[in-house]
Amino acid sequence: MSNQNSLSKVLPVLFGFFIMGFVDVVGISTSYVQNDFGLSDTVANFLPMMVFLWFFVFSVPTGLLMNKIGRKNTVLLSMVITFFAMLLPLIAYSYAMALVAFALLGVGNTILQVSLNPLVSNVVTKDQLTSRLTLGQFIKAISAFLGPIIAGFAAATLGNWKMLFPLFAAVTLFSGIWLWVVPIAKDERIEQTTSFKEVFDLLKDRTILLLFLGILFVVGVDVGMNMSTPRFLMERLELPLEQAGLGTSLYFAARTAGALTGAILLAHLSAMRFFKVSMLSAIAAMIVMLITHNNILVWILIAVIGFAIANIFSIIFSMALQRLPKRGNDISGLMIMGVSGGAVLPPLMGVASDAIGQTGGMLVILGAMFYLLFAAYKVKVE
């Protein structure tokens, strides 16, 4: 296979990671929906819960589906679901419709995350796989970074933040058609399917349990920062939503920079030491952010948290695979189900925010960070 033919197949697959990043728009969207309908934090925070709940429900069934219809067709199915999810807020805009739209976005993103990574292995050589998957995560981070900027632009220039949805729908349609028209060789390997019982049996291993909870909490921290940063800035610095929404973009920009930096440093440093230093830095930044009212310092600390958190998911995931390398498929399924942690913290944050303000929601995130620090010192990978 020539380099040109190889590139023509790699590019549409990698572009799918850009669509994967659309799930992070739920953070800034929660703030706009809450503002539009005058919702309490508790009620508004059901939006991200509706997105990330499906990672628990559909991860294993998606693996079974891939064995029947193939990886490419499974990715295309996720694109179709995502496309219709983006159209719903335009058809009828209400809180109930927003819940349905983000539930569909969650289902589509779950299917995409489970199926897109294996599809990459169909279009690259084995020695290229790691670098291409890393590039895919970078593309996803760029998409997440652009979401709040596009929402702010749509609100300020186009008159309505919801105009980001037709743009996202158009990009999803383009991505789906691009992938559909490119012929990709089928992977002839029949991978062993995984049942829910087999996956949950892994939790009897104390280390796997610690790491699974680590995935739950690190995703919860990430979603919590994505969702609550604009509201925290509005309350603490008295900024309008359009400006406060840039806090989410700053967080994602720092996370993107952190991911690139981590990819370099982790080639030379101990992952465990990196894990510990990252969590100590994130906790220190969060504590200072909760007590300061300095405008510039708050923005800097948001960036520090994003930078520090950037590599924790991949570190935990790698540790889990190293723990039981012969159960790699089962471990992967379990860790992807752990992404449902994005549905766990937001409701707790909403209750805390309604009780004592946005600081309460951030305290919930801080508690999750302390668990991750605990895991960094307790996990032992042989």
N, C-alpha and C positions, 0 to 999 in steps of 0.2 A: 504493500500500500504506500503510494507516494506521499510526500509531506503535504502537498496541496490537497489531495483527496482526504488525508487524515485530518487536516485543519478544517475542511468543509464539514466534517462530521463532528469534530470536537466543539466548534463554536456554538452551534444551536443547542448542544447539550449543556455547555457552560452557561449560556444565557438563561437557562432555566433557573439558575441560582439567583438571578435578578428577580424573577417572579417569586421565588422563595422568600425574599426579603420583604415582600408586600405585607406579610403577617405582622410586621412590627409597626405598621401604620395604625394598629389598634391603640397604641399609646396616645398619640396626639388626637386621634379620632374620639377617644373617650372624653377628652377635655372639651372638644367641640360639641359632642352630643349632650354632655352634661350641661353645657352652657345653653344650648338650644332649647332644652326641655326642662331646665331648672331642677335637675336631679340631685339627690344627695350623693355623697361619695359612695355610700354602701350600695345604692341602686346602680350608679354609673359603673361601678367596678364589676358588675356582672358581664359587661361587654368583653373584657379580656378573659374572663372565666369561660365564656362561651367559645372563645377561640381555642384555648389550650386544653380544655377538657377532652377534646377529641383525640389528642395524641395518646391518651391512655386507652381509649376505646378502639381506635382503628389501626394502631401500629401493627399488631400481629395479623389481623385480617388482611391488611394490605400486602404483607409478605405472602400470604396464601394466594391472594389474587394475582400477584406477579407470576407465580408458577403456572397459572392458567392462561393469562392473556399476554404475558411478556412484559419486560421492563418499559420499553418505549410506549406501548399502549397504556400502561399504568400511569406514566408521566403525562401522556396526552389527556387521560381522564381527569387528572388533577387540574390541568389547564382549563378544561371545560367547566369544572365546578368553580374554580377561581373566577373565571370570566363572568359567570352568572351571579356570583356573589358580589362582584363589583357593580353590576347593573341594578341590583335590588334597591339601594338607597335612592336611585334616580327615578325608579318606578313609583315608589311610595315611601316617603320619609317620615318615620315615626320611631319611637323607642323600640317598639315590638319588632318593626321591620329591621332596625339596626341589629337587634339580637339575632334575628334569622340570618342576616347578611354575614355577620361575623362568625356565626356558627358554621355556615357554608365555607367561609374563608378558612376556618380552622380545619374542617374536613379536607378541603383541597390541599392545604399546606401539609397536613399529616401525610397524605398519600404522596405528595411531592417529595417530602424529606425522606420517606422510606424508600422510594423508588429511584430518585435521581442519582444518588450516590452510586448504587450498583450499576446504573446505566453508563456512568463515566467509564467504568472498567471495560465496557463493550467497544469503546472508541479510542482508547489509549493503550500503550504497552504497559506491562506490569511495573517497569522501572519508572514510568511517568505518572503512575496513579496518584501517589502521595502529593506530588507537586500540583497536579491538576485539581485535586480535591481542595488543596489549600487555596488555589486561585479561585475556585468556586465559592469558598467561604468569604474571600475578599470581595467578590462581586456581590454576594448577598449583603455584606456590610455596607457597601456603597448604596445599595437599594434602600436599606433601612435608614441610612444617613439622609438620603434625599427626600424621604416621605414627609417629614415635618416641614421641610423647606417648600415643597410643592403645595402642601396644605396651606401654609402661610401666604404663599404667592396667590393661590386660588382665592383665598379670602380677601386679600388686599387689592388684587388687580382684577380678578374675574368676578368678584362680588359674592362668591359663595365657596366655602371650603370644600363642599361636596363635588366640585368640578375635578378634584383629583381622581374620583372614581372612574369617569369615562376615559381619562388618560391611562389609568392602570388597566382598565378593561381592554383598551386598544393595544397596549404593550403585551398583555397576556395573549390576545388573539394572534398578534404577530409572532410571538414566541412559539405558540402551538402550531401555527401553519409552517413556520420555518423548520421545526423539528419533524413535522409530519411528512414534508416533501423530501427530507434527506434520508436515503436508505441506510439503515444501520443493521449490521449483521447480528443475528440472534445468538445469544449465549446458550450453547447447547448443554451446559451443566444444569443438572436438576438439584437445586438446593433443598436441604432438609427443611420441612416446614416446622413451625414452632407452635405449640399449644400454650394456652394461658397457664395451665398447671405446670408445665415444664419451665416456663419463664419464672413463675413465682417461687418454685422450688429453689431457685438460685438464691433467694433472699435468706435461706437458712444459713448461708455462709455470712459470717459477721462482717467481713470486709466488703463483700458485695452489697450488703445492706447499707453500710456506711456510705458507699459510693453512690448507690441508687438514691439515697436521701440527699446526697451531695448534688446530684443532678437536679433533683426536685427544687432544692433551695437556690442553686445558682441560676436556674431558669427563672425562679420566682424573683430573685434579686434583679435580674436583667429586665424582666417584664415590669416589675415594680418601679424601677428607675425610669424606664421608658414612659410609663403611664403617669407617674406622680411628679416628675421633674417640672413640667409646665405649671401644675397647680401649686407646687411648693414655691416656685419663683413668683407666681402671682400673689401668693399670700405673704411671703417673706420680703420681696423687693417691690411689691405693688406694681407689677408690670402687666400690660394688656396681654391677652392670650396670644396674639400674633407674635409678639416679641418673646413671651415666655416659651412658646413652642420651639424656639431656636435652642432652648436648653436641651431638648431631646436630640436635636441634630448634633450639638456639641458632644453629648454623651456618646452618640454613635460614631462621630468622627474620632474621638479619643479611643473608643473601643477598636475601631479599624486600625489606628496607628499602633495600639497595643498588640493586636493580633500579628501584624507584620514584625514588630519588634520581638515578640515572643517566639515567632518562627525561627528567628536568627539566634536568640539567646538560648532557647531550649536545646539547640544542637550542641551546646557547650556546657550548660549548667544542669544541675540535678533538678528534675521535675518537682521533687518533694520540697526542696529548698525554695524553688520559684513559687510554688503553691503557698508556702508559709509567708514569704515576703510579700506576695501579692495581697493576701488577705489582711495581713497586719497594716499594709498601706491603705487598703480600702476602708478598714474599720476606723483608722485614725482620721482619714479624710471625712468620713461620714459624721463622726463625733464633732469635729471642728465645724462642719457645715451646719449642724443642728444648733450650735451656740453662737455663731457669728451672724452679724447683719451687714457685713461689708460686701458691697455689690460685687466688686471684682473678685474677691476671695471666694465667694459662693460659686461663681462661674468656674474658677480654677479648680475648685474641689470636685465639682461635677465631672470635669475632665479627668481628674486623678482617679476617681472611682471607675469611670469607664475604661481607662487605661489598665487599671489593676485587675479588673474583672475579666478582661478580654480573653484570657487563655485558660480560665479555670474549667470551663466545660470540656475542652479538648484534653486537658491534663487528667481530669477524672475519668473520662471515657477511655483514655489510653491505659490508665491504671487498672480499670476493670478488665480490659482485654488481656493485660499481662497476668492478672490473677488467675484466670481460667482460659488460657489460649485455645484449648481444644473445644471450648463451648462458645467460640467467637460469635456465631450467629445468634445464639440465645442471649448472650450478653448484649449484643447490639440492639436486639429487639427490646430488651428490658430497659436499656438506657434511653432509647427513643421514647418509650412510654413515660420515662421520667420527665420528659419535656412538659407533661401535664402539670408540672409544678407551677407553670404559668397560670393555672386555674386555682391554685391553692392560696397563694399569698394575697392576691388582689382583694378578695372578700374580707380577709382579716384587716388589711390596710384600710379598706373603706370604713369598717366599723371603728377602727382607731382614729381615723381622720374626722369622722363625724363627732366623735367624743371629745377630742382635744385639739383638732386642727391638723394641718398637713404634717406637722412634726410627728404626730402619732403614727401616720402611715410610714414615715421614714424610720421610726423606731422599730417597726415590724421588719423592715429591710435590714436594719442593723442586727436584729436578733438572728436573722437568717445568715448574715455574715459571720456571726460568732459561731454558728454551727459549722460553717465551712472551715473556719480556723481550727475548731475542734477536730474535724475530720482530717485536716492537714497533718495534725500531730498524732492521730490515732491510727490512721490507715497504714498498714504494712503490706507491701507488695513484694512477694518473693521473686 
